[in-house]
Amino acid sequence: MSEVKQKRMTKQKRVIYEVLCNTKTHPTADWIHAEAKKQVPDISLGTVYRNLQILLEDGKIQELNYGKSQSRFDGNPAPHYHFVCTKCGRVLDFAPDAPLVSEEVLAAAPGAVHSHRLECYGICRDCLS
């Protein structure tokens, strides 16, 4: 009989998760590492990456990959919209109460949709002023 292995919430994983959940930005692993080091001085960047991967696999966080740039991470795993500033690179959540992609749109896909993500690109208010 095979046993399901329990994933422990180690101190490092807890700190990484708390750092990510306590920011409204969508930070890179490097930023998370720098913040986590304030609480766990000997934490390595490799440990941050490994634990981010575990948190992703557990569905507790999202990874936002934008091609050439580093991935960014989001502590909110629920479906929601993102605005990406093409000038400064910031990623912002917006319209949290807006309806997500309709079932009709998903049903029109040429295959089985397992997940989706909506992103809008433009120039943020800070860069416009």
Buried (B, 14 or more C-beta within 10 A) or exposed (E): EEEEEEEEEEEBBBBBBBBBEEBEBBBBBEBBBBBBBEBBEEBEBEBBBBBBEBBBEEEBBBBBEBEEEEBBBBBBEEEBBBBBBEEEEBBBBEEEEEEBEEEEEEEEEEEEEEEEEEEEEEEBEEEEE
